[in-house]
Amino acid sequence: DTAQPAQTRLVEMEQFQPKVLWGLSALLGVHMDVAEGLQARPIPVRPMDALPDTVIDLLPKGVTNINEYYTAFHLQSRFGHVNDPSAPIYYKGRYHLFPQYTPLADKEQWWSHVASEDLLHWKHLEPALKPDRRSHCNGPFPESSSDSNGAWVGDISIISGTPMIVYSVACQKYIGQASADPKNPQLSNWTKQAKPTLTAKEIGVPWIRDPVTWMGKDGHHRMVADCPRGACLFKSEDFLSWNHVGELVKWRQERTLSQNKDDPDFFTLPGTNKYVFKISTTEGDVWTIGTYKEVFGIDKCDVFTPIVEDLVQGMMSQKFDFGHFYASKSGYDPKKNRQILFGWIPYQCNYTVWSGSMSIPRTISLDPFRPTSIKSCN
């Protein structure tokens, strides 16, 4: 959808209510291979006589199967909950996406993994990241596990031919990293780094999350992550050791975790010199266009100049979508020289054992009639 004018009524995101989901999961006694969890096409109807009476009693009158409300084309989970998409990437002829996935009543989050040749028909692959163990991640690494309560939002970069994941964790104390087997074009085999890439403690903040990475024109890697003071910027020469150089975008005042400005994204619009900075808020996913200048030096902060003076307030009328759309993530498509956007739709129907779906992928481009605006089209 094209960005809407400021007077358009804002729609608040509905919060996921997991009670029915977990309750039905327990009643069904479902045990499944998580690699089969995401499904983009209609799935076979489960006969009613396969359901226990306790589940059938919960279904509304007239419903003849458990998949009555299942979507036909949106990517979603079969059982359990799917939410924030991560790391859209085109690699060796296929598009890959890694949505967060919470299988069944397990409250720990995984990185599921799906791949497609056309962005419509998706194949389910083995999960890329799984929690190491069920424990709190407050203690020293790795005894208390690098991602013991689940892997959160992250990104992928290709480093010397090898895809590398950076990801945040549930306790939001550090950023982890994993590498793919470069001989496996399916990207179905990932190995976690033994130690965290960086920690919140070493940069003097209480938490850090949701990293985005890219390569600068000067040959240095960049990473932006959500921090209390803004979008923290890091630089690296080898993608392993990172220097905190400042904030690419600063908030007017330091915030707490309860003040949502998370899931940052930063990218250039193909064929232009314009950059887009995006954050997710309680009122939706908002963006601004600006100019970006790389500053030479591994310890120097780059400069992003948005077109709005009050960044957050100025972005509130500039949304990717005015409906139920959150935690969006974009990726560059070299096949067609375009920027592709995915978002989480907090979609749920009563009496189902699944919730959440991915939006239909859309392209982002500069509006030719309004050079300070972008278009977002399916």
Disulfide bonds with the S-S distance in Angstrom:
Cys137-Cys171 2.29
Cys227-Cys232 2.36
